[in-house]
Amino acid sequence: MSIIKTTIEHDSKTYSGQIGTIKRTTLGTESHGIVTAMLHIEWKGGGIGVGGYCLDEPKKDAAGKHVGRFGTAYGLDHIMRILETVGVDRWEDLPGKQVIVLFEGSGGWGSTSCGIAGITNEKVLDIKAHAESFRAEES
């Protein structure tokens, strides 16, 4: 297996890309109580986790006391966009699928991924931009 890098143009942005395989996923509550989703992607000589955004919100009672957490429209939409971008119908089908991991800039060692692009379709998910669009709608 060789290392395959590419460049992706989407919504007036240029991303560097690294083709990799989703080895495993996590979807659930982290040890500190928030719900997140993560794709663990590997390629020859490297790999990265993509995701980790909070998909729920704290819930408070009328007195302002924290009483738990609840799901958000953003959280569900985030999961739906991941499935759509990878080209699968079920979360369980993600492992084994190839994607293009997106980076702003060169994408070298120490870079943070900003999303994924599909291999078999032209879908691009910039996770940061997706989250910011929901924040803007809520303001």
N, C-alpha and C positions, 0 to 999 in steps of 0.2 A: 504494500500500500504506500503510495507516495503522498506527500503533503501538497494539497491543492489550495491555492489562494486565488482570490478573484476580487473584482471591484463591482459594486452594485450602485446604480443611480436610482434614487427614489425621492419623490417630493422635493426636488431641488437640492438634495443632499447626496454626497458621495461617501460611501462606506467601503472600508476594506473588508474582505470576507474570507473566512476559513471554512472549508467544507469538512464536516465531521459527522459522527454518528451518535445519536442519542443512546447512551448506554443504560441509563436509568432515570427515573423521575422521582420527585417527592411532591406530594400534595397533602397538606394538613397543617396541624398546629405545631409550631416550634416550641421549644422549651420555655420561652418567655411569653407564650400565650397567643401569638398572632398567627393567622392563617396565611401561608405562602405557598407558591408553586415554584418548582425549580426543575430545569432540564440539565442533566449532567451529560455533557457532550465531550467526546474524545476524538482525537486524530493522532496520527503517528507522531510521537514525540511530545504530545501535549493534550490539553483539554481545559475545559472551563465550565463553570456553572452559569446558566443563563436564567435570570428571573430573580426571585427573592423579594419581590415587592409585596407589601402588606395588602391582603385582599379583603380584609374585614375592618370594622371600626369598633371602638369602645362604646358600650351602652351604659347610660346613666339613668338613675331614677329621677323623680321630680325634685328631690333635694340635691341632686348633683353627685350622688354617691355612685361609684363604679359598680355595676351589677353584672358585668359579662361583656360579651362581644357579639356583634351581629354581622351577617353577610352584607355585601354591597353590590350595586349594579356594576361597578368597575370590576370587582373580583370575578363575577360571572363572565363579563365580557372579555376579560383578560384570558380566561381559560378557553372561551370560544375562539378567540383570535389565534391562540397557540394551535389549537386543533386544526383550524382552517389553514393556517400558514404551512403547517407540516403536511397537511393533506390526509388527515385521518378523522374518523368519526368518534373515536373513543379514547380517553386518556390512556387506557391500558395498551393501546396500539402504538404509542409513541416510541418505546424502546426499540432500537434496531433501525429506525428511520434516519436517513441522512438529511441534513439541513446545512445552510450556510450561516455560520455565526458572524454577526455584524459587529464591526468596531468603527468608532469615529477615529480618523487618523490612520496610522500605519498598521495598527493591530499587533504590534510586536510584544515581546515579553513584558508582563506587568500591565498590559492594557485591560480595560474593563469592557466587557461586551455590552452593547446597547440593544441587541435584539437578534432576530433570526430572519432568514428568508427561505422560502420553499425551493426545493430542487426540482419538483415536477410541476410547479405552477409559478406564477409571477407574483406571489404574495410576499409582502414584506411587513414585518412587525417590529417597529422601533418601540421597545417597551417603555422607555422614558417618555417619548412623545405621546404614546397612548395614555399613560398615567396623567401627564400634564393636560391633555385635552379634557379628561374627566374633571380634573380640578378646576379648569376654566369654566366648565359648564355649571359647576356647583357654586361658583362665586357670584 
